[in-house]
Amino acid sequence: MKTIFDKTTMSDLIIRINALNENDTAVWGKMNAYQMVKHCRLWEEMMQSKVNMKRAFIGRIFGRIALKTVLGNANPLRQSTPTIPSLIIKENAGDFQVEKKLWISTIEKYLNFNNDNFQHVFFGKLTKEQIGQMVYKHIDHHLRQFNK
């Protein structure tokens, strides 16, 4: 399964991100391109523990089962995958190019990633391997959302 910790995979994702345009429209979902890019940047910060979020109660019940479903195969995330409420971007516009550059620079930080104590808000404690796969799947999901 693909992982953000593979340099070729990371490079391929960054090429796809660079192909994004602020006027791109989503194939599914409610986000515009700006909202998606900012959402993804903030999601990366969460995964790198730069933003701490309290574990969701429902995740304590279903998180491990859902994790096996998400990472149990190489399939992309489903289009109807729910968003963490605190990562829903409400503003419709902002500096798209700045957000895109910030997202890419945050992704590049995975080259030196080390976070053995990471707890996902829904899935709970993840291994480095699971983090790498989850990050890849999340980025790929949103790039597919915008046909990239």
TABELMO-V592277 format. One record per residue. N is the residue number from 1. PSI is psi in radians with two decimals (none if undefined). D_FIRST is the distance of its C-alpha to the first C-alpha in whole Angstrom. Layout:
BEGIN
N PSI D_FIRST
N PSI D_FIRST
END
This chain:
BEGIN
1 2.53 0
2 2.63 4
3 2.58 7
4 -0.33 10
5 -0.10 11
6 2.13 11
7 -0.64 14
8 -0.74 13
9 -0.78 11
10 -0.80 13
11 -0.75 16
12 -0.73 15
13 -0.73 15
14 -0.66 18
15 -0.76 19
16 -0.70 19
17 -0.76 20
18 -0.37 23
19 -0.19 24
20 2.52 24
21 2.52 28
22 -0.29 30
23 0.00 31
24 2.50 28
25 2.59 28
26 2.49 26
27 -0.54 25
28 2.92 24
29 -3.13 25
30 -0.23 28
31 2.54 27
32 3.11 29
33 -0.74 27
34 -0.83 28
35 -0.70 28
36 -0.79 24
37 -0.78 24
38 -0.74 26
39 -0.82 24
40 -0.69 21
41 -0.81 22
42 -0.61 24
43 -0.74 21
44 -0.72 19
45 -0.67 22
46 -0.82 22
47 -0.45 19
48 0.17 20
49 0.48 23
50 -0.34 26
51 2.10 27
52 2.33 27
53 2.50 27
54 2.44 28
55 2.30 26
56 2.41 27
57 -0.79 29
58 -0.56 27
59 -0.56 24
60 -0.52 25
61 -0.84 26
62 -0.09 23
63 -0.82 20
64 -0.67 19
65 -0.78 19
66 -0.66 17
67 -0.73 14
68 -0.63 13
69 -0.78 14
70 -0.78 12
71 0.04 9
72 -0.05 9
73 3.01 8
74 0.12 6
75 2.59 9
76 2.81 11
77 2.58 13
78 2.64 16
79 -0.51 19
80 0.29 21
81 2.22 19
82 2.70 22
83 2.47 23
84 2.16 24
85 -0.69 28
86 -0.15 28
87 0.23 26
88 2.15 27
89 2.10 29
90 -0.62 33
91 2.43 34
92 -0.33 34
93 2.75 34
94 -2.90 34
95 1.66 34
96 -0.81 30
97 -0.70 30
98 -0.81 31
99 -0.70 28
100 -0.77 25
101 -0.71 26
102 -0.71 26
103 -0.82 23
104 -0.76 21
105 -0.56 23
106 -0.70 22
107 -0.73 18
108 -0.36 19
109 -0.27 20
110 -0.29 17
111 -0.48 18
112 0.52 20
113 2.36 19
114 1.80 20
115 1.44 20
116 -0.27 21
117 0.29 23
118 2.33 21
119 2.00 21
120 2.51 20
121 -0.52 23
122 -0.82 21
123 -0.34 18
124 -2.67 20
125 2.27 19
126 2.52 16
127 2.92 15
128 -0.70 13
129 -0.78 10
130 -0.69 10
131 -0.82 12
132 -0.74 10
133 -0.74 7
134 -0.75 10
135 -0.81 12
136 -0.86 9
137 -0.67 10
138 -0.81 13
139 -0.82 14
140 -0.73 13
141 -0.85 14
142 -0.54 18
143 -0.66 18
144 -0.64 17
145 -0.57 20
146 0.41 22
147 0.66 21
148 none 20
END
